[in-house]
Amino acid sequence: MDLLLVHPYFLADDPVEREIMRPYAPLGILYLSSHLKRAGLSVEVFDGTFRTGDELVARIERERPPVVGLYCNLMTKRQALALVPACRRAGAAVVVGGPDPPHYAEEYLDHGADVIVVGEGERTLEALVPRLAARPGSRDLLDIDGLVYRDEAGLLVRTAPRALVPALDDQPWPDREAVDVEEYLRAWRARHGAGSVSLITARGCPFTCTWCSRSVFGLSHRRRSPAAVADEARHIVERYRPDRLWYADDVFTIHAGFLQKYADEMARRGLRVPFECISRADRIDEPVADALARLGCARLWIGSESGSERVLDAMDRRVSVERVRRATRLLKARGIEVGMFIMLGYEGETRGDLEATVDHLKRAAPDVFLTTVAYPIKGTPYYDAVRDRVVRPGDWASTTDRDSTVAGRPGRRYYQFARRWMTAEVARDRHWREGRYLRAARSAASATLGRVGMSLTERIVDVPSGASAGRPRRDLPEACSPKSGA
């Protein structure tokens, strides 16, 4: 083995995801695996989703791979750092990549990593792994683009940025055979009665939302050809027999021409598979909605985020509230369910903005909506805007940006009550319209409790009097993300 690629996410340690039970195979490292195998490297994958950390440590100690690659995002950082000592005891060089390490390169190196991969990893690892395997401990890496490491003198070295993969059709499909896709399908079917498999049609997002990380793909968008994606979809259907698909693109309907051609390609193959995806409201018009229905779209998620135009402008969303409502109407008229992502607590949000969001949800009437409390991710414009007031609940190694909050913002209890009020108030309106008056009354009572709780906790901010902004505090809430697993 030249390289062991590790997805250090353990479902057993995630009670929220165990309740939701919508896991997907880690496409990122599966793309790495297929690329490197095609380049002639011997690669194995450890997907921790249905395994344990002890199993992974035992495998590292038993097989002693020369290089271990750890995928690090806000969900896997703690587990990845915990694995570094076992990797080093086994004599492995530790390479970390993913969206989190580029912005905390020094910290990862100080905690035992040997090399940080910045951006897309396929071609970087193709050059790096043979070098590390041939010369363990080598720091002669300056000619390999896309790295951060320390030289023999301990000085931080950043090599030239790695150019993005120019032609995605030239990349092999994700190495799904390296993981147990059937185990994912069994987990889905046991909970939901239907199994789902993910794929992507493009990489990157060119839009400007201030809170969104572009750490891996940058401000870019590259598409695969419709025929190439349809070929992969047919392979997935024939090989794994899923009940539905999940298109994991940031914005699935970003290019109307692609979508129409893709619908044609799927029709030519006799495929109409129910699926979910994410999009923006401004990329949905009548022809796009028709193409989605023709493809079999069961549910489309819209990043609505807020019902306040003022907050949307602050986020640089460049989508109006009315555009979201119009897109919702177009989709629902074609039998497509609509889900919405709502973000609470963005910088400058007021009670009036929350009222506007509730009114928006009543008017738009999505089939489901999920909420998250905004957290600043390093490397984003949002983080830069609040940098001096970012507060962590602990030290760097034990927390992530997802755990962070912003000094002066209402605290955990306020947003718990806000979510209760928002959910119950929207439910009350729906029950009343549907003639379910007893349920409407119960929802109204719950909404009232939520509003009272908000009033009682609004002035209890995350950083108490005397605390310094930017310093850790241990009693802050953990923010949550509705996009976990996508």
N, C-alpha and C positions, 0 to 999 in steps of 0.2 A: 504494500500500500504506500502510495506517495502522499496521500492527503486524506484525513478524515474530516468531512464537513459535518458540522453539528448545528442543529436547530434546538437550542437549549430552552425550549418551552415545555412545561410539564402540566398537562391538564389537571392532574390530581392536586396540584397546588393552587388552582384557580377556581374558587367557588363560584364566581360570577359566570365564567364561561361554562362550568359544569351545569349550571342552571339553564343557560341559553342553549348550549350544546349545538353549536353551528361551526365546528372546526373544519379547517381546510388544510390540505398538504402545503408545505412551505415552498411555493413556486420559486422564490428567489434562489435558494441554494440548489433546487433541482435544475434550474437553468445553468448554474455554475457547474454542477456535476456533469450534465450532458455535454457542455462545451469542453470541459477538461478531458473527459473520456475520449471525445473525438480528436483531441490534440495528442492522445496517446498516453495520458497519465492514468495511473491506477488510483481511482477515487472510490471511497465508500461514504455513505451517508448515515448519520444517526439522527433520526427524527424523534425528539423526546415527547411528542404529544401524548402518546399512550404508554410511555415508558417512565422510568424514574431516574433521578440523578445518580443513585447508587449503581444502577445498571450501566450508565454511561461511564462512571468512574472505573467500574470493573473492566469494561471493555478497553478503555485507554490503558489501564495497567496491564491487561493481558496482551493486547496487540501492539502496544508501543508504536503508534504511528509517528513518523518523523515530523509531520506537520499537522496541526489541528487548526481548522478554520471555524471560528465561532461567530454566528450571526447575532448581532446586537441591535435591538430596538428598545422602545420603552417598556415592552413586556418581558424581554429576555435578558436585560442588562444584569440584574442581580444574579441570576443563575449562571450567566456566562462568567462573571467575575469569580463566583464561587468555584468554578471548574478550573480556573487558571492554575492553582497550585498542583492539582492532580496531573495536569498536562506537563507541567515543568518537572515533576517528580519522575514522569515517564520519559523524560528527555526530549519531549516534543517542542518544536518551535510553535509559538502561539500567534496566530494571525486573526485579527478581528476586523469585521466589516459590517455594513448595514447603515441605517440612517443616523444612529446615535454617535458612533465613535469619531467621525470627522470633526465634530465640534468640541469634543473632549479628548482629543488625541493624547495630550500630555498626561491626563488623568489615567487613561487606559494603560499607557506605557508604564506609568508609575505603579500601577497595580499588577504588573507582571506580563502584559502583552509584549511581544517582540516587534510586531509590525502592524500598522493600521492601513487597511485598504480604503481609499477614498473614491467614491463614485461606483460605477459599474465594475464588477469584479472579474468578469470572464477573462479578458485579455491580460489584466494585471496578474491574476493568479497563474495564468498560463506561463508567464515569464518568471514569477516569483517562486513558485513551488519547487521547480527543478533546482533553482539556485540554493534554496534553503536545505533541500534534501541532500544535495551534493556537498554543501559546505555548511554544516550545522553551526549556528552562531554567527554566520557571515553578516557583516555590516557593509559589504561592498554592493550597495543596491541603488546607487545614485542614477544609474542608467535605466531604471525601471520606473515608468511614470505611474502616478496615482498612489504614492506611498507616503506615510509618515513613520519615522523610526528615530532611534538615537544611535549616533555613531559611537566608535570606540571611546571617544572622549566624553560621552554622555550628552553631547549637544543634539538638539532637536533638528532633524533633517526633514524637509518637505520636498519631494521630487516634483517634477513638472506635472500639471494636471493630465489625467488620462482622457483622451478624446472618446466621445461616446461611440458606441457601436453604430456604424452608419446604416447598415442594411439588416433589419431584423429578420427578414425572410431567410437570411443565410445562417441564422442561429438554429441549432437543433431544438426540438421541443423539450420541455422540462422532462427530467429523468424520473418520471412517475414510477417506473419499475423499481427504483431504489427505496421506495417506501411502500407501506401497506395501504393502498387506496381503499381496498375493501373494508379495512377496519374503520376508516372514516365513514364510509357508506353505512356500515352497520350501526355506528353511533348516531348518525342522522336518522336512520329509519326507526331505530328504537325509540327516539324522542319525538320525531315529527312525522313518521310514516312515509317519508320520501328522502332519498339520498341525493346529495349534490356534489359536483366536482367543479373546480375552478379552472379558468384559463384567462389569458389576457390577449388583447388584440393590439395593444400599443404600449409605449413606455413614456412616462412623463406627462406633465400638465403645464400649459403655457399661461394659465391664468394667474391672478395676482393676489389672491386672498392672503392677508397679512399673517395669519396664524398657521399656515400650512407649510410643512417642511418639504424642501426639495433637495435634500441632502444627497440622494443617490443619482437622480436623473437630471437635476438642475432645472432651469426654466426652459424646458424643451418638450417637444412632442414628436414622436416617431411612430409611424403606423406600419403594421404588417399588411400584406396584400389580402383582400377578401378571400381569394382562393386558398391561400396558405392557412388562414384561420379556419375556414370551412373544412379543410382536410384534417386539421387537428381535432375539430369538434366531432367529425365523423369517427375518427379513431377512438376518441374518448367514449362515444356512445357504443361503438362496437366492442371495445375492450372491457369497459367497466359497467355498462348498462345503468348509468345514473338515471334518476327520475327527473332531474333538472340540472341546469348549469348555473354557474355564477361567473359573470364576466367581471373580473377584478380590476378593470381599468379605472383610473381616477374619474374620467368623463367618457362614458361609453359612446355617447351620441355626438362626440365633438365634431365629427365630419359627416355631414349628411350624405355626401356622395359615397363614402365608404359604406355607410349603413345600408343604402339602397343596393349597392353591388353585393354586399355580404348576404342580404336577404335573398337576392337572386341566386347566389352560389349555394346557399343552404337549400333553397327550393329545388335546384338542379340535382342535389344529392338526396332529395326526398326526406329532408330533415326539418322537423319543427319541434324543437325541444323547449319546454317551459324553462324560463330563466329569470334571474334577478340581475340588476345592474345599478350603477350610480350614474347620475348625470347632473347637469346644470339646467335650470329652467330656460335660459336663453338659447339653449341648443335643442329645444323641442318646439317644433311647429307641426302643422297638420301632416305634411309628407313624412316627417320623422316619426310621428306617432303612428301613422299607418304602417311604416316599415317595422316598427317595434311589434305591433300587433301581428303582422305577417310572420315575423320570426318566432312568435310565441311568448313574448314578454309577459310574465306573470305579475311581477312587481318591479317598479322603478323607484329608487331612492333619490330624492332631491335634497341637496344641501341648502335648505331654506335658511337656517341659522337664526333668523330673527324676523319679527314682523314690523320692526322699526326701520324706516328708511335711513334714519340718522346712524344707527348702529351698522347697517349694511354698508353705508358709505365709509364709516370708520374702518371696517374690515376690508375695504377695497374690493367688495364682491362684484360690483358692476352688474348687478341684477336687481330689478325692482321687485317689491312685494307683489304688485299686480302681475308681473311676468310669471312669478311662481304660481299664482292662482290660475292664470290662464293655462299654463302647462299642465297643472293638475286636472283641470276640466277636460283638456284634450285627451289625456291618458285615460281618465275614468270613463269617458264616453266610449272608449274602445275596449272596455273591460279589463284594463290594466290597473292593478292596485298601485297606490302611491304611498310611499313611506317618506317621512321627512326627518332630517337631522336638525335639531335646534340647539344652539349654543347659548348658555346663560353666563352672565358674569363678565362679558367682554368689557374692556376698558371704557369707562364713562357711561355704562348702562345704568339707567334709572328705573324706578318703579313704573314710570310712564312707558318706558320701552317694553317692559315686561307685559304691561296691560295691552300694548299694541300687538305683541306676539300672541297673546291669548286670543285677541280679536281676529288676528290673521288665521290662526288655526281653526277657529270656528267657521270663518268664511271659506277657507280653502277645503276644510273637511278631509284631510288625508285619512287613509285607512289606518295608519299607525304613525306615531312619531316617537322619536327617541331623543333624550336630552343629554347633554354633557356640560360640565362647567369648564369654561375656558382655562387653559393652562399654557404658559409661555414656553415654547420650545426653542432652545438656543439655535441661532442661525436664521430665525424668522424675523420679519419686520416687527411683529407684535412683541417678541422678546426684546428687541432693541429699544422699543418705545418704553418698556417698563423695567429695563435692566436694573436700575438702581433700587427697585422695590420688589424684586423677585425674592421670595422667601421659601427655603426648603425646610421640611420637617426633620431633617437629620443630615448626616454628612453625605458627601457625594456618592460614596460606594453603596450606601444603603438606600438611596433614594434615586428617583428619576425626575425628569422634567415634568412628567405626568403628576408627580406628587406636589409640585410647586404651586404656589399661589402668589398673589400680588398684595403687597402691604396696603392697608386702607380699604380693601374690599370686604364686604360682608362675609362672614365665615360659613363653616359647614352647615350649621343648623339653619341658617337663613335659606340656603339653596335647597336643603331638604324640604323645608316648608314651601318654597317657591315651586318646586317640582310637584308637590302634593296639590297645591292650589291650581297650578296650570293643568295637570292631568285631570283632576276632578271637575274643574270648570268646563273644560272642553267636553268631557264625558256628559256632564249635566245638559249641556246644549244639545248634544246628539240624542240622548235619551228622550229629551222633551220633544224634539222634532219627530222621533219615531213613536211617540205616544206611550213610552214606558215611564209613566209619571212617578211610580214608586222609586225606581232606580234613579230618576232625575232628582228626587228629593234627597236620597242618600248621597248622591254626588254633590249636591249643593251644600249639604252639611259638612262633607269632607273639605270642600273648597273653602268654606268659611273658616274652618280650623287652620287650613293652610295660610290664609290671609292674616289671621290673628297671629300665628306663629311668625310670619314674616315681619309684622309690625313690632313684635317683642324682641326680635333678634337682629333687626336691620342695623342697629348701631354697634353691635358686637362684631368688630372687625377682626381680621386674621392676625394682625400684629398688635398686641396690647400696648398700653402706655409704657414707655421706657424701653421697649424692644427696638433694636436697630434693623432697619430695612436691609434685606440681603443676608441677614444672619439666620442660621437654622433655628427652628423651633419644633418641638417634638409632638405637639398636639394639633397639628393641622390636618385637614382631610386629604384623602387620596382622591384626586379627580378621576373620572371614568371616561371612557371613549366608546361611543356607540359603534365605531368602525373596527373594533377589535376583531382580528381574524380575517379581515378583508385583504 
